[in-house]
Amino acid sequence: MTRTNPPSHRACRTGLAFLAGLLAASCDRTSGQPARAAAEPAGQSPASAEVPAPEAPIRLRRDSDRSGALQAAVVSYRRADGASLDLMAVLHLADERYFQELERRFGGYDAVLYEMVKPERAAPVQRGGDNVLSMVQRGMCRALGLTFQLDAVDYGRANFVHADLTAEGFAQAWEDRNESIVKTLIKVMLAGGSMEGPQLTPAELLDIARSPDRKDRMKLVMAEVFANAESLAALGAPDAEGRDQSILIGERNLAALRVVERELGAGRRRLALLYGAGHVPDFDVRLTADHGFRRVGVEWLDAWRIGGTAAADPTPTGESR
């Protein structure tokens, strides 16, 4: 028998999926051991078996009914000429210690290529940059006890390189296709109405809002939505080979990969690609099929700590696969 969810359930889930999808591809502007990289050591032959791709760039690790961690992948690649690239699936809203760990790592790269749709000649965004989407995201941060990426990451670093469509190019792409970003967001909402995820009624949401541990409980609900691969897949339009054809994902990824090749051509050998999780599956296909890279490692960083006593530890844990 086909299960039919009450309209109130679908409305709640659709709203949560909309927020998750919006944040996963935003245009903004497991153990207790120390974090460790899963990539092959420098100088190791690339002839060994390729590491499989993660099933999804975000996953929820549950420690109990009320505790766990929402984890984001760092997928490491290498190619035959010795160039390496770490693809960081970034959550735009996360624990402060997660961004502190990313900041610590940034200094180890020749170049960190970042996403941001901005005017061509505009300077890198300053911390605390403000627009409507940023206001929504900061509101969610306050509700969940999280930190907003634009308030935590220093985009003025010398090794930070813009790797995205310009605002002008972004607008032109929509015009050329006679499409709109609103249609894409509606698509995410419609997908959210049928995907598996938390089955919450308005009364249950009200109960969470009134509970003393409401931030952790709401984080757990949102984590389940973020970790659902369907909410990320709804953002794009992959072809039969997995290359995304949408503007929001595919066109922006192509722009980023042009910068990857430019930076490698300029002699920079160790790169990081800092992009929202919704972009990762398409990047993986293109890096391995079109740009000569092979996967050599996957590492998981705790982006949200939920419940328990983990909050006392200031460093996200890394778990290699």
VEXDOPA-402725 format. One line per 3 residues: their letters; for each residue z, x, y of C-alpha. Coordinates in nm, 4 decimals, padded with zeros to 6 digits. Example, Ala and Ser with C-alpha at 12.3 -4.5 7.8 and 13.67 -1.06 7.14 Angstrom:
// VEXDOPA-402725
as> 00.7800,01.2300,-00.4500; 00.7140,01.3670,-00.1060
This chain:
// VEXDOPA-402725
mtr> 00.0000,00.0000,00.0000; -00.0876,00.1290,00.3450; 00.2174,00.1829,00.5603
tnp> 00.2080,00.0193,00.9004; 00.4469,00.1409,01.1632; 00.5902,-00.0985,01.4203
psh> 00.4351,-00.0724,01.7683; 00.7583,00.0718,01.9099; 00.7500,00.3531,01.6509
rac> 00.3869,00.4292,01.7275; 00.4483,00.4266,02.1019; 00.7342,00.6756,02.0752
rtg> 00.5411,00.9029,01.8429; 00.2268,00.8820,02.0552; 00.4209,00.9830,02.3646
laf> 00.5797,01.2788,02.1880; 00.2451,01.3896,02.0450; 00.0846,01.3639,02.3887
lag> 00.3486,01.5946,02.5367; 00.3208,01.8383,02.2479; -00.0568,01.8526,02.2672
lla> -00.0583,01.8844,02.6435; 00.1815,02.1785,02.6309; 00.0141,02.3491,02.3355
asc> -00.3134,02.3945,02.5245; -00.1839,02.3866,02.8801; -00.4004,02.5433,03.1481
drt> -00.0935,02.6742,03.3303; -00.0830,02.8278,03.5723; 01.4265,03.3547,00.9854
sgq> 01.6597,03.6132,00.8991; 01.9401,03.7714,01.0950; 01.7656,04.1081,01.0976
par> 01.6202,04.2581,01.4182; 01.2632,04.1647,01.5035; 01.0069,04.3810,01.3283
aaa> 00.6294,04.3999,01.3372; 00.4349,04.3018,01.0284; 00.1216,04.4948,01.1197
epa> 00.0021,04.7912,00.9184; 00.1374,05.1281,01.0390; -00.0929,05.3266,01.2649
gqs> -00.3396,05.5334,01.0666; -00.3251,05.3177,00.7530; -00.6604,05.2557,00.5941
pas> -00.8022,04.9105,00.6759; -00.9354,04.8853,00.3197; -00.6328,04.6968,00.1850
aev> -00.6433,04.3217,00.1234; -00.6553,04.1042,00.4330; -00.3410,03.9088,00.5155
pap> -00.4030,03.5315,00.4900; -00.3957,03.3283,00.8091; -00.0818,03.1237,00.8735
eap> -00.1213,02.7562,00.7888; -00.0344,02.6773,01.1509; 00.0605,02.8942,01.4515
irl> 00.3910,02.7072,01.4922; 00.6388,02.6154,01.2218; 00.9825,02.4583,01.1983
rrd> 01.2418,02.6417,00.9912; 01.5292,02.4114,00.9016; 01.8718,02.5552,00.8282
sdr> 02.0334,02.2117,00.7964; 01.9745,01.8519,00.9074; 02.0759,01.9427,01.2627
sga> 01.9900,02.3122,01.2950; 01.7012,02.5509,01.2579; 01.4356,02.7215,01.4683
lqa> 01.0905,02.6427,01.6009; 00.8951,02.9603,01.5365; 00.5741,03.0942,01.6901
avv> 00.3385,03.3329,01.5116; 00.2235,03.6758,01.6232; -00.0885,03.7535,01.4189
syr> -00.1930,04.1195,01.4124; -00.5534,04.2321,01.3721; -00.7288,04.5655,01.3356
rad> -01.0875,04.6719,01.3106; -01.2651,04.9725,01.1659; -01.2847,05.1656,01.4952
gas> -00.9032,05.1680,01.5163; -00.8682,04.8987,01.7828; -00.5774,04.6596,01.7341
ldl> -00.4947,04.3188,01.8756; -00.1850,04.1026,01.8534; -00.2575,03.7318,01.8974
mav> 00.0601,03.5720,02.0341; 00.0886,03.1958,01.9846; 00.2949,03.1165,02.2912
lhl> 00.5104,02.8125,02.3538; 00.5075,02.7393,02.7256; 00.8624,02.6020,02.7030
ade> 01.1064,02.8142,02.5034; 01.4486,02.9771,02.4935; 01.4989,03.2421,02.7592
ryf> 01.5627,03.5070,02.4938; 01.2183,03.4384,02.3442; 01.0493,03.5263,02.6731
qel> 01.2785,03.8269,02.7112; 01.1545,03.9521,02.3744; 00.7920,03.9015,02.4755
err> 00.8553,04.0874,02.8015; 01.0064,04.3756,02.6036; 00.6927,04.3970,02.3903
fgg> 00.4386,04.3773,02.6720; 00.4972,04.7366,02.7781; 00.3674,04.8623,02.4427
yda> 00.0109,04.7420,02.4991; -00.2761,04.8996,02.6904; -00.3601,04.5502,02.8140
vly> -00.2079,04.2031,02.7812; -00.4786,03.9394,02.8174; -00.3383,03.6099,02.9419
emv> -00.4549,03.2508,02.9811; -00.4590,03.0819,03.3179; -00.7212,02.8651,03.4807
kpe> -00.7111,02.9843,03.8407; -00.9511,03.0456,04.1303; -01.1644,03.3544,04.0768
raa> -01.0137,03.5636,04.3549; -00.6593,03.4305,04.3312; -00.3781,03.6741,04.2627
pvq> -00.1774,03.6389,03.9404; 00.0622,03.3464,03.9552; 00.4027,03.4204,04.0985
rgg> 00.7150,03.3198,03.9130; 00.8027,02.9667,04.0095; 00.4422,02.8647,04.0789
dnv> 00.4245,02.4920,04.1470; 00.1833,02.2109,04.0548; 00.2123,01.8681,03.8951
lsm> 00.1927,01.9955,03.5377; 00.4486,02.2656,03.6134; 00.6832,02.0008,03.7508
vqr> 00.6520,01.8010,03.4279; 00.7158,02.1104,03.2197; 01.0197,02.2123,03.4240
gmc> 01.1564,01.8613,03.3850; 01.1259,01.8965,03.0075; 01.2955,02.2349,03.0283
ral> 01.5934,02.0830,03.2039; 01.6135,01.8025,02.9492; 01.5962,02.0377,02.6504
glt> 01.7803,02.3404,02.7863; 01.4685,02.5591,02.7752; 01.2902,02.7993,03.0101
fql> 00.9401,02.7579,03.1549; 00.6924,03.0363,03.0852; 00.5829,03.0765,03.4475
dav> 00.9452,03.1288,03.5490; 01.0097,03.3897,03.2796; 00.6966,03.6043,03.2438
dyg> 00.6026,03.8665,03.5032; 00.2285,03.8196,03.5500; 00.2231,04.0987,03.8080
ran> 00.2558,04.3716,03.5432; 00.0008,04.6516,03.5786; -00.1340,04.5946,03.2269
fvh> -00.1795,04.2171,03.2626; -00.5447,04.1101,03.2639; -00.6767,03.7599,03.3330
adl> -00.8759,03.6344,03.0314; -00.9692,03.2721,03.0892; -01.2159,03.0518,03.2712
tae> -01.1863,03.0485,03.6468; -01.0960,02.7182,03.8101; -01.4537,02.6940,03.9327
gfa> -01.5974,02.7659,03.5875; -01.3578,02.5216,03.4254; -01.4605,02.2392,03.6588
qaw> -01.8302,02.3230,03.6153; -01.7993,02.3117,03.2368; -01.6654,01.9558,03.2475
edr> -01.9393,01.8542,03.4894; -02.2131,02.0129,03.2768; -02.1002,01.8151,02.9727
nes> -02.0345,01.4961,03.1667; -01.6833,01.4960,03.0224; -01.3337,01.4860,03.1651
ivk> -01.0013,01.6354,03.0725; -00.8551,01.2839,03.0828; -01.0720,01.1876,02.7830
tli> -00.9366,01.4860,02.5921; -00.5769,01.3913,02.6642; -00.6466,01.0323,02.5552
kvm> -00.7820,01.1749,02.2306; -00.4518,01.3571,02.1774; -00.2600,01.0360,02.2406
lag> -00.4724,00.8407,01.9925; -00.4250,01.1097,01.7278; -00.0514,01.0966,01.7883
gsm> -00.0457,00.7287,01.7057; -00.1451,00.7897,01.3430; -00.0041,01.1325,01.2577
egp> 00.3017,01.1961,01.0474; 00.6121,01.2853,01.2426; 00.9472,01.1581,01.3617
qlt> 00.9814,00.7816,01.3138; 01.1994,00.6934,01.6113; 01.2612,00.3558,01.7678
pae> 01.3585,00.3231,02.1350; 01.7132,00.2443,02.0161; 01.7256,00.5708,01.8222
lld> 01.6017,00.7629,02.1231; 01.8731,00.5975,02.3322; 02.1313,00.7014,02.0740
iar> 02.0113,01.0611,02.1008; 02.0260,01.0458,02.4806; 02.3883,00.9350,02.4677
spd> 02.5078,01.1881,02.2103; 02.7028,01.4998,02.3144; 02.4526,01.7238,02.1287
rkd> 02.1525,01.5423,02.2753; 01.9676,01.8608,02.3758; 01.9695,01.9976,02.0222
rmk> 01.8803,01.6604,01.8703; 01.5914,01.6090,02.1097; 01.4744,01.9673,02.0538
lvm> 01.4662,01.8952,01.6821; 01.2558,01.5826,01.7374; 01.0144,01.7690,01.9640
aev> 01.0036,02.0653,01.7244; 00.8834,01.8356,01.4461; 00.5979,01.7216,01.6687
fan> 00.5061,02.0741,01.7815; 00.5045,02.1960,01.4220; 00.2671,01.9181,01.3125
aes> -00.0774,02.0738,01.2718; -00.2516,01.7420,01.3401; -00.1266,01.7299,01.6985
laa> -00.2825,02.0725,01.7615; -00.6056,01.9920,01.5782; -00.6557,01.6842,01.7956
lga> -00.7020,01.9070,02.0990; -01.0212,02.0705,01.9804; -01.3571,01.9997,01.8213
pda> -01.4238,02.2608,01.5504; -01.7615,02.2832,01.3803; -01.8116,02.3266,01.0054
egr> -01.7226,02.6970,01.0281; -01.4112,02.6377,01.2374; -01.5452,02.7481,01.5746
dqs> -01.4180,02.5102,01.8372; -01.6794,02.3436,02.0574; -01.4471,02.1869,02.3163
ili> -01.3985,02.3061,02.6725; -01.0206,02.2986,02.6566; -01.0127,02.5328,02.3543
ger> -01.3524,02.6762,02.2594; -01.5023,02.7582,02.5986; -01.1797,02.9150,02.7232
nla> -01.1469,03.1202,02.4052; -01.5011,03.2493,02.4447; -01.4150,03.3599,02.7977
alr> -01.1064,03.5400,02.6659; -01.3021,03.7168,02.3914; -01.5529,03.8453,02.6444
vve> -01.2600,04.0106,02.8182; -01.1363,04.1495,02.4846; -01.4695,04.3270,02.4342
rel> -01.4756,04.4457,02.7954; -01.1283,04.5968,02.7681; -01.2084,04.7643,02.4361
gag> -01.5273,04.9015,02.5886; -01.3181,05.0503,02.8701; -01.1172,05.2489,02.6161
rrr> -00.8092,05.0294,02.5802; -00.7279,05.0306,02.2103; -00.4084,04.8267,02.1766
lal> -00.4384,04.4732,02.3113; -00.2295,04.1588,02.3145; -00.3800,03.8127,02.3594
lyg> -00.1239,03.5744,02.5092; -00.2375,03.2132,02.4597; -00.1000,02.8686,02.3801
agh> -00.0659,02.7826,02.0126; -00.3480,02.5266,02.0203; -00.5970,02.8100,02.0769
vpd> -00.4942,03.0230,01.7800; -00.7001,02.8722,01.4911; -01.0263,02.9111,01.6830
fdv> -00.9340,03.2628,01.7954; -00.8654,03.3579,01.4346; -01.2078,03.2381,01.3191
rlt> -01.3926,03.4147,01.5987; -01.1972,03.7406,01.5802; -01.2537,03.7774,01.2063
adh> -01.6068,03.6354,01.1787; -01.7652,03.7442,01.5070; -01.5740,04.0461,01.6389
gfr> -01.5093,04.2614,01.3345; -01.1309,04.2220,01.3205; -00.9258,04.1650,01.0074
rvg> -00.5760,04.0247,00.9770; -00.3161,04.2897,00.8898; 00.0100,04.1051,00.9520
vew> 00.1896,03.7910,01.0610; 00.5284,03.7875,01.2313; 00.7384,03.4858,01.3256
lda> 00.9532,03.4740,01.6393; 01.2215,03.2149,01.7061; 01.1042,03.0330,02.0189
wri> 01.3671,02.7575,02.0046; 01.7057,02.7944,01.8391; 01.8397,02.4534,01.7446
ggt> 02.2070,02.3900,01.6671; 02.4328,02.6257,01.4720; 02.5724,02.9446,01.6207
aaa> 02.2431,03.1270,01.6716; 02.2604,03.0841,02.0485; 02.5068,03.3726,02.0709
dpt> 02.2318,03.6152,01.9606; 02.0175,03.7087,02.2639; 01.7211,03.8396,02.0600
ptg> 01.4690,03.6208,01.8745; 01.4422,03.7095,01.5087; 01.1173,03.8338,01.3626
esr> 01.0191,03.7471,01.0097; 00.7221,03.9159,00.8543; 00.5135,03.7338,00.6022
